[in-house]
């Protein structure tokens, strides 16, 4: 794996030099965009808006439009904005991971200790395990401030979960959310039974991205000249009155049958 950030974790007055690696990878198929007429690849070019000519990467800069004038930024400007955050992820507070709603979670990254930082790295790992806490803080990566949570993963490695800032979470008040009316006692009891009947310990390996595999089967089928059967999509009648009790009963019976089969 190739590291995407080199810096340090600030744990009090202790600095732990680390390298950061992406902890996830995309499982989607790598599909190319093609011209429908001859299946030629579609290429995107960086073009000057005024001249229409292509611009090389080395001649591209970034700027901010301020009062009808672009202010161009260079590498030194990004570092000067917050020099300490470009090199150090300082843990500002410790919290219980369960206190952080899943809506804040984004991308996870593995942390690897650099040379001579193994002892300090292991100390933080064990301390977080013992206290069952996670460290919260910010740092700068690729010219952007990252809000993150550092925690032990699999009892062997430290991981940073990138978090969304509170200002990035949209307000749901514009949605048409129904009033919090109490459901019928029988329906609630049956819904709870359905949940309890299908409650299991979370096993992530039981879930797999099968859509990409199914799509690859179709690709191979078409490569051999085969035809793909068209599926008729049925539109749901959103205005139809639903008999919740009947659906719950059918769900419970179906769940029981599936458990007997398995």
N, C-alpha and C positions, 0 to 999 in steps of 0.2 A: 504494500500500500504506500501511497505517496502522501506525505504530510501536507496539510493545507494551512497550518499556522504554527509558528514557533514562538514561544513566549514563556510565561511563568504563571503559576497559581500563587496568589498572595494569601497566605494563611497566617493572619496576625502579622508578626514581623518576619515570618519564615517565607522565603521565596522558593518555589519548587519549579525549576525549569522543565518544561514539557513540550511535546510535539502533539499536534492534534490531527486526527484522521477521521474521515467520514465513516460513520458506523452503519450506514445503510446503502443499498444500491437499488436501482430501478429494476423491476421485474417485467416491465412492458417490452413488447417487441419493438425493435428499432426499425420503424417504417420510414421510407424515403418519400419525399414529395416528387411526383412525376408529372410531365406534360401528358395529358390524356391522348393527344394525337399520335405520339411516337414513343411514349414512355421514357423520354429523356429526363435526366435529373434537373430539378429546379434549384438554381443557385441564387443566393441572396448577396447583393453587393452593397458596400457602404458608399453612397453617392453624395457628392456635393450638391446641395439643393439649388444653388445658383448656376453652376457650370454643367451639372449633369454628369460630371466625370467621377470615376471611382477614386476613393481616397485610401491610401495605404494605412495600416494600423499605426505605424510609427508617426504618422502625421495627424493623428486624431487626439484631441485634448477634450477635457470635460469642463463645462462652465455653467454658471448660474445666471439666468436672465434677471437683472436688477435695474429697474427704471429704464427699460428699452436698451440696455447695454449688457453684454455678456462679460461676467467676471470669471476669468479662466483660473482653474486651480491646478497646482502641480503636487508632486509627492510630498514635498516639504510642508505644504499647507495642511494636508491631511494629518501629518504627524504633529504639527504645531497646535492643531485644534484640541488635542488631548494626548500629549506625549506619553503619559503613564499608561493610558488604556490601550495603546497600540502594542504594548509589550507585556502587560500584566492583567490577568483576570483576578481582580481583588475580591475576595469573599467579604461582602458587606454585612451579611447576617446569616444566621442558620435557622431553618424552618423545618417543620414536619412536611414531608413530601405529600402526604394526604391532604394538606391544606391548600394545595395548588390545584385548581380546577383544570380538567383536561383541555379546555378550550384554549389555554395558554401554551400548550405544548407544540413545538415545531419539530426541528431536526436534531437527532442525537449525534455526538462525536465522541470517539474514543480518545483517551489521553494516555500518552506513553512518557515515562520519565526519561529525561536526558541524562547524560553521563554524570555520575556523582550525586544524582538527585533521588536515587532509589530509596534511601532510608526515609527521607522526608515525604516522599510519595506514599510509601507504605504506611507511615504514621497517620497521614490524613485519611487514607483508606480505612484503616482499622478504627480510628476515632469516630468517623462517620457511621461505621457499622455498629459500634458499641452504643452510640447515642441515638441511632436510628434517625439521624437528621440529614439535611441536605444544605449545601452552601449556595447562597444567592448573590449574584453580582453582575457586573457588566464589563465588556472589553470591546475593542475595535478590531474588526477583521474585514479586509477588502473595502476599506473606506466607509464602513457602516458600523454603528454601535450595536453590539449584540447583548441582549439580556439573557442570562443563562443560569442554570441550576446544575451544580456539580454533586454527584452522588456515586456510591459504589454500584457496580453492575456485575452480577454473577459472582460476587464475593472475591473477585480477582483483579478488577480493573476499575479505574475511575472514568466516569463518563460525564460529559456536559450535555444537558438537554437545552437546546435553544428555546427560549420562551418568547411569546409575544408580549409587547408592552400593553398595559391596560388601555392606552389611547388607540390601539389598533383593533380592539374588540368592538364590533358594531353594536349599537343599541337595538334591541329587539322590540321596542315599544311600538314601532310602526306596523308590526305584524298583527294579524287578526287572531289573537290567542283567545280561546274560549274562557269564560268566567270559571273560577275554581269552585264549581258546584260539587257537592258530595255525590258520588256515584251510588247506584242502588246497592244495598248491602249484599244481595245474592251475587251480583255481577262482580263486585270487589272481591268477595270470598273466592269466587271461581278464578279470577285473574291471579290472585295470590297463589292459589293451588297450582295453576299452570306454571308460574314462575318457579315455585319450589320444586315442582316435579322435574323441571329442566335445569335445575341449578347444579353446576359442576365446578370443580377446581379449574381455573384458567390454564389451558394447555396450548400455548401459541403454535406449537408444531403441528397441531391438529388442523390448522387452517393454512391453506395454500392457494396461491394465485393460479387458478386453473384456466382462467379466461385466455391468457397468452398461449397456453398449451392447446386449447381448443381452436384458437385462431390459427395456430401453426398447422394443425390437422387439415383445416380448410385450405390453407396455402398449398400444402403438399397435394391435396386432392385436386385442386385447380391446376397444379403443375402437371399432373398426369392427364389432364383433359376432362376431369370429372366436373359435374355440375353440382352446385350447392342448392339444397332445398330451401325455398323461401318460406320464412315463418310469418304467418299472419298475426300482427299485433292487435290485441283486443283492447279497445279503450274502456277504461273504467267509468262507470256512471257515478260521478261524485255527488250527484243530487239524490241518490237512492237512499232511502231510510234503511239503516242496518239493524238487524236483530242481534244485539251484542250477546245475549244469553245463548242463543242458538250457535253462534260462532265460537263462543268460549267452550261450550259443551263438545262441539265437534273437534276443537283444538286439543282438548284434554284426551278425548278418545283416540285421536290420531297420535298423540304423544305416547300414550300407553302402548299402542300397537307397535310403534317404532322402537320402544324400549325392549319389548318382548323379542322382536326380530334381532336386535343387536345383542 
